[in-house]
Amino acid sequence: MSSLRGLILGGKQARIRPLLVKVLPSHLTRRNCSQRTKKSSNSPDFGLLFDIDGVIIRGQRILPSAPEAFTLLVDDNGKFRVPTVFVTNAGNALRSQKAEQLSKWLRIQVHEDQVVMAHSPLKMFDQYFNKEVLISGQGPTTEIAHNLGFLNTTTVDDLCLAFPLLDCVDHKKRSAKPPSTPAPKIPKIDAVMLFGEPVRWETSLQLLLDVLMTDGDLMGAPTAPYPHLPILACNMDLQWMAEAHMPRFGHGAFLLCLEALYKKVTGKDLIYTALVGKPSEITYYHAETMVQHHARSIGITHPITKLYAIGDNVHTDIFGMNLYSEYVRRHRHSKSQVAMQGARGLDLSTQDFRGLTADQCYSVLVRTGVYNEENGEQLLEHSPRDFLPIEAKLQEPSLTVKCVLEAIQTIYQREKFS
């Protein structure tokens, strides 16, 4: 676990140190202990990471305890007293849209700089910014991609228009004869980016497989080159909790279908160049940079040394935070060993955590979403394929509480904060 599991090349973890430094605000640089500002008497040294679905809302319905819970985080003027970031695996909206929704639901002002979407860490993958990228998902996918920095994009709908004969699952849409006009020109695809579950899975699965089989040129023959085109995927949730009384399929279910189909057709494993969103450590790394930034923006100048992640899913929220906790622990231990024993040829960066001061990470499970009183403990393993096998302890929460209100109250008691 010595590298962040957010970038996977050839099925193996790759070092991403050169990418990580880019996400840090320029003013956040690690200070020596002697230079750190001392903590004030009633100023927190901890930050909070909140999941949204199943913790704050169920579908479009806000959970009863959420508004009261978040009044504990702000002062009489509505200003946050505790560094707070919202970390969601949703990928079908802009950060600004999600911040606007949260502000309305919670009746407090949430800024987009406090929101981490599943796709947010993709801004680090600038080697693809000028490539032709096929994007899949719902919502303003093209705008999301452009805001992240991807300049040249094609959607699955664009492919359907350009190659109508390839989308033939729906027999009512099939034409009895070829189209009379030539298909519009689609540039050769260089990479695939999966934001979230699409509306018509069968069409997206078919065309995504076509793109992989033809190396991005749908006019070419399906030669199934391997390794295939780079795939950047967001949101690995197999299930999530909406208004229904039981969990619903998430993007992880779509990814599972794509992996199985590719394996069945080619006999080879689908390779993800990047997997971002929870439970990847890179997402929690990115979230911590934003917690530290939010702390400075609300006037906290001393280090934030503890992080609490509140979520409803042991396979993403809890597992992800525990993974990040292990990464933090081992990274800091490794650096101290290097300091004591000297360089031994180990590739250990002293810059990965520049500006980041948290050394204790806790996962908090609430019973209002995927995990609840009725469903109880999930015995089957629902974690993403590329994170297996999993140590059982990594899916055990530091705390288990009834709801988000109880979560905040319990954290305040632990931290002696009021």
C-alpha positions in Angstrom: 0.0 0.0 0.0 3.0 2.3 -0.5 1.5 4.0 -3.5 -1.9 5.6 -4.0 -4.3 3.2 -5.7 -5.8 5.7 -8.0 -3.6 5.0 -11.1 -3.4 1.4 -12.3 -1.3 0.6 -15.4 -1.1 -2.9 -16.9 -3.1 -4.1 -13.9 -0.4 -3.0 -11.5 -0.2 0.0 -9.3 1.9 2.8 -10.7 3.7 5.6 -8.8 1.9 8.9 -9.3 4.1 11.2 -7.3 4.6 13.7 -10.2 0.8 14.1 -10.5 0.0 14.4 -6.9 1.9 17.6 -6.3 -0.2 19.5 -8.8 -3.4 19.4 -6.8 -2.1 21.3 -3.8 -2.8 25.0 -3.5 0.5 26.9 -3.8 0.2 28.4 -0.3 -0.2 25.0 1.3 3.4 23.9 2.1 4.5 21.7 4.9 6.0 23.6 7.8 8.5 22.4 10.3 7.1 21.6 13.7 8.8 24.6 15.2 7.1 26.9 12.7 3.6 25.6 13.1 1.0 27.9 14.6 -0.3 26.7 18.0 -3.9 25.6 18.2 -6.3 28.0 19.8 -8.4 27.0 22.8 -11.6 26.2 20.9 -10.4 25.8 17.3 -10.5 22.3 15.9 -7.5 20.3 14.7 -9.7 17.9 12.9 -11.5 17.9 9.6 -14.7 16.2 8.3 -15.4 14.3 5.1 -19.1 13.7 4.4 -20.6 11.2 2.0 -23.9 12.6 0.6 -26.2 9.7 -0.6 -27.3 7.7 2.4 -25.8 10.1 4.9 -27.4 13.4 4.1 -30.0 12.5 1.5 -31.9 9.5 0.1 -32.4 10.3 -3.6 -33.8 13.8 -3.5 -35.2 13.5 0.1 -33.1 15.0 2.8 -32.7 12.7 5.9 -34.5 14.1 9.0 -31.4 14.6 11.2 -29.2 16.3 8.5 -30.3 20.0 8.8 -29.9 19.9 12.6 -26.6 18.1 12.3 -25.0 20.8 10.1 -26.1 23.6 12.4 -23.5 22.3 14.7 -20.8 22.9 12.1 -21.5 26.6 11.6 -21.5 29.7 13.8 -24.4 32.2 14.2 -23.4 33.8 10.9 -23.5 30.6 9.0 -19.7 30.4 8.7 -18.2 26.9 9.1 -16.3 26.4 12.3 -14.9 23.0 11.3 -13.0 22.2 8.1 -15.6 20.4 6.0 -15.6 18.7 2.6 -18.3 16.6 0.9 -17.0 13.6 -0.9 -19.5 11.9 -3.2 -19.1 9.1 -5.8 -21.7 10.9 -7.9 -20.3 11.9 -11.3 -23.4 13.3 -13.1 -23.1 16.9 -12.1 -20.7 19.8 -11.8 -19.2 20.7 -8.5 -21.0 24.0 -8.5 -24.3 22.3 -9.1 -23.7 19.9 -6.2 -22.7 22.7 -3.9 -25.9 24.6 -4.8 -28.0 21.5 -4.0 -26.2 21.0 -0.6 -26.7 24.6 0.3 -30.5 24.2 -0.4 -30.8 20.9 1.5 -28.8 22.0 4.5 -29.8 25.6 4.6 -26.1 26.7 4.9 -23.7 28.1 2.3 -21.6 25.3 0.8 -18.9 26.4 -1.7 -17.9 24.3 -4.7 -14.4 24.2 -3.3 -15.8 22.0 -0.5 -17.1 19.4 -3.0 -15.2 16.4 -4.3 -17.1 14.5 -7.1 -16.0 11.1 -8.2 -14.4 12.7 -11.2 -12.6 15.5 -9.4 -9.1 13.8 -9.2 -9.1 13.4 -13.0 -7.8 16.9 -13.3 -4.4 15.4 -12.4 -4.3 13.4 -15.6 -3.2 16.2 -17.9 -1.4 13.8 -20.3 -4.9 13.2 -21.8 -6.1 16.8 -21.9 -5.3 17.1 -25.7 -6.2 13.5 -26.6 -9.6 12.6 -28.2 -11.5 11.1 -25.2 -14.8 9.1 -25.4 -16.9 10.0 -22.4 -19.8 8.0 -20.9 -22.3 8.9 -18.3 -25.3 11.1 -17.5 -25.7 14.8 -17.0 -23.5 17.5 -18.5 -20.7 15.1 -19.3 -19.0 17.3 -22.0 -19.0 20.3 -19.7 -17.7 18.3 -16.8 -14.9 16.9 -19.0 -14.0 20.4 -20.3 -14.0 21.8 -16.7 -11.5 19.1 -15.7 -9.2 20.1 -18.6 -10.1 17.6 -21.3 -10.3 19.6 -24.6 -11.4 17.0 -27.2 -14.3 14.8 -26.3 -16.8 12.5 -28.1 -19.9 11.1 -26.4 -21.6 7.7 -26.8 -24.6 9.6 -28.3 -22.2 11.1 -30.9 -21.1 7.5 -31.9 -24.8 6.5 -32.1 -25.4 9.3 -34.6 -22.3 8.6 -36.6 -22.7 4.8 -36.7 -26.4 4.0 -36.4 -26.0 0.4 -37.6 -23.8 -0.4 -34.5 -26.6 0.4 -32.1 -29.0 -2.5 -32.9 -30.2 -3.9 -29.6 -33.5 -2.1 -29.8 -35.2 -3.7 -32.8 -37.6 -0.8 -33.2 -34.8 1.5 -33.9 -33.1 -0.7 -36.5 -33.3 0.4 -40.1 -34.2 -2.1 -42.8 -31.5 -0.6 -45.1 -28.3 1.3 -44.6 -28.5 5.1 -44.2 -28.5 7.0 -47.4 -26.0 9.6 -46.2 -22.5 8.9 -45.0 -21.8 8.9 -41.3 -20.3 12.1 -39.9 -16.6 11.9 -39.3 -15.6 10.9 -35.8 -11.9 11.3 -34.8 -10.0 8.3 -33.7 -10.6 7.7 -30.0 -7.4 7.9 -27.9 -8.9 7.1 -24.5 -12.1 6.3 -22.7 -13.5 8.1 -19.7 -16.4 6.6 -17.7 -18.1 9.2 -15.4 -21.0 7.2 -14.2 -23.8 4.8 -15.2 -25.4 5.7 -18.5 -29.1 5.6 -19.3 -29.1 2.8 -21.9 -26.5 0.3 -20.6 -26.8 -2.1 -23.6 -25.9 0.7 -26.1 -23.0 2.0 -24.1 -21.7 -1.5 -23.4 -21.8 -2.4 -27.1 -20.2 0.8 -28.3 -17.5 0.9 -25.6 -16.6 -2.7 -26.5 -16.5 -1.7 -30.2 -14.1 1.1 -29.4 -11.8 -1.1 -27.4 -11.9 -3.9 -30.1 -11.0 -1.5 -32.9 -8.4 0.5 -31.1 -10.6 3.7 -31.2 -11.4 3.5 -35.0 -14.9 2.3 -35.5 -14.4 2.2 -39.3 -11.6 -0.4 -38.7 -11.6 -4.1 -38.1 -12.2 -5.5 -34.6 -8.6 -6.8 -34.1 -8.8 -6.6 -30.3 -5.4 -5.0 -29.6 -3.9 -5.7 -26.2 -3.2 -3.7 -24.1 -6.3 -1.8 -25.1 -6.9 1.9 -25.1 -6.5 3.7 -21.7 -9.6 3.7 -19.6 -10.2 6.3 -16.8 -13.1 5.2 -14.6 -15.0 7.1 -11.8 -17.3 5.8 -9.1 -16.9 2.1 -8.3 -20.1 1.8 -6.1 -21.8 -1.5 -6.8 -24.8 -0.2 -5.0 -26.1 3.1 -3.6 -29.1 4.2 -1.6 -31.9 6.3 -3.1 -35.6 6.7 -2.2 -36.2 2.9 -2.6 -36.3 0.7 0.5 -33.3 -1.4 -0.8 -30.0 -0.5 -2.5 -29.9 0.2 -6.2 -27.2 -0.6 -8.8 -24.4 2.0 -9.1 -21.7 2.6 -11.7 -19.7 -0.3 -10.2 -22.4 -2.6 -11.5 -21.9 -1.1 -15.0 -18.2 -1.6 -14.7 -18.7 -5.2 -13.7 -20.7 -5.8 -16.8 -18.1 -4.2 -19.0 -15.3 -6.2 -17.4 -17.2 -9.5 -17.8 -18.1 -8.8 -21.5 -14.6 -7.8 -22.4 -13.3 -11.0 -20.7 -15.9 -13.1 -22.5 -15.2 -11.7 -25.9 -11.4 -11.5 -25.8 -10.3 -13.9 -23.0 -8.3 -11.1 -21.4 -8.8 -8.8 -18.4 -10.0 -5.3 -18.8 -7.3 -2.9 -17.6 -8.1 0.4 -15.9 -5.5 3.1 -16.4 -7.1 5.0 -13.6 -9.8 4.3 -11.0 -10.9 7.3 -9.1 -13.7 8.0 -6.6 -14.1 6.1 -3.4 -12.5 3.8 -2.2 -9.3 4.9 -4.1 -6.7 6.5 -1.8 -6.1 9.2 -4.4 -9.6 10.5 -3.8 -9.0 10.8 -0.1 -5.7 12.4 -0.8 -7.4 14.9 -3.0 -10.1 15.4 -0.3 -7.5 16.1 2.4 -5.9 18.8 0.2 -9.3 20.5 0.1 -9.8 20.1 3.9 -6.5 21.8 4.5 -7.5 24.6 2.1 -10.9 25.0 3.7 -9.2 25.3 7.1 -7.1 28.2 5.9 -10.2 29.9 4.3 -12.1 29.9 7.6 -9.1 31.2 9.6 -7.6 28.1 11.0 -3.8 28.4 10.8 -2.7 25.5 13.0 -2.3 22.0 11.4 -5.3 19.7 10.8 -4.0 16.4 12.3 -7.1 14.3 12.3 -9.7 13.4 9.6 -13.1 11.8 10.1 -14.9 10.3 7.1 -18.7 9.8 7.6 -20.3 7.3 5.2 -23.0 4.6 4.8 -21.1 2.0 2.7 -18.5 -0.3 4.2 -17.2 -1.2 0.7 -16.5 2.4 -0.4 -16.7 5.0 2.4 -15.3 2.9 5.2 -12.9 0.8 3.1 -11.6 3.9 1.4 -10.9 5.9 4.5 -9.2 2.9 6.1 -7.1 2.4 3.0 -6.0 6.0 3.2 -5.3 5.7 6.9 -2.9 2.8 6.1 -1.3 4.7 3.3 -0.7 7.7 5.7 0.6 5.5 8.4 3.0 3.6 6.2 4.2 6.6 4.3 5.0 8.6 7.5 6.7 5.5 9.0 8.8 5.0 5.9 9.9 8.7 5.9 11.0 8.4 9.5 12.9 5.3 8.8 14.7 7.0 5.9 15.5 10.0 8.2 17.0 7.7 10.8 18.8 5.2 8.5 19.7 7.3 5.6 18.9 6.7 1.9 18.9 3.0 0.9 17.8 3.4 -2.7 14.1 3.5 -1.7 11.9 5.5 -4.0 10.1 7.4 -1.1 9.0 10.9 -1.9 9.1 13.6 0.7 6.8 15.7 -1.4 3.7 13.5 -1.6 2.3 15.0 1.6 3.6 18.5 1.2 1.1 20.7 2.9 -0.8 17.8 4.4 -0.7 17.3 8.2 -3.3 14.7 9.1 -1.7 11.7 10.7 -4.9 10.1 12.2 -7.8 9.0 10.0 -11.1 7.6 11.3 -14.0 6.0 9.4 -17.5 6.6 10.8 -20.4 4.3 9.6 -24.0 5.6 9.7 -27.0 3.3 9.5 -29.2 5.4 7.2 -28.1 4.2 3.8 -26.7 1.1 2.2 -25.8 -0.2 5.7 -28.9 0.1 7.9 -30.7 -1.7 10.7 -32.7 -3.9 8.3 -29.9 -4.9 5.9 -27.4 -5.5 8.7 -23.9 -6.7 7.9 -23.2 -7.4 4.2 -21.6 -10.9 4.1 -20.8 -10.8 0.3 -17.8 -9.0 -1.0 -18.9 -6.0 -3.1 -15.6 -4.2 -3.4 -14.2 -3.3 -6.8 -12.2 -6.1 -8.6 -8.9 -4.2 -8.6 -8.9 -3.8 -4.8 -9.2 -7.5 -4.0 -8.2 -9.3 -1.9 -9.2 -7.2 1.1 -8.1 -7.5 4.7 -11.3 -7.8 6.9 -10.0 -5.0 9.2 -10.1 -2.5 6.4 -13.9 -2.7 6.2 -14.3 -2.2 10.0 -15.4 1.3 10.9 -13.7 3.2 13.7 -17.2 4.2 14.9 -20.7 3.1 14.1 -23.6 5.5 14.8 -27.3 5.9 14.0 -27.2 8.9 11.8 -25.2 12.0 10.7 -26.3 14.0 13.7 -25.0 11.3 16.1 -21.8 11.2 14.1 -21.1 14.9 14.6 -22.1 14.8 18.3 -19.8 11.7 18.9 -16.9 13.3 17.1 -17.3 16.5 19.1 -17.3 14.5 22.3 -14.1 12.6 21.3 -12.4 15.9 20.4 -13.7 17.8 23.4 -15.0 20.4 20.9 -18.2 22.5 21.4 
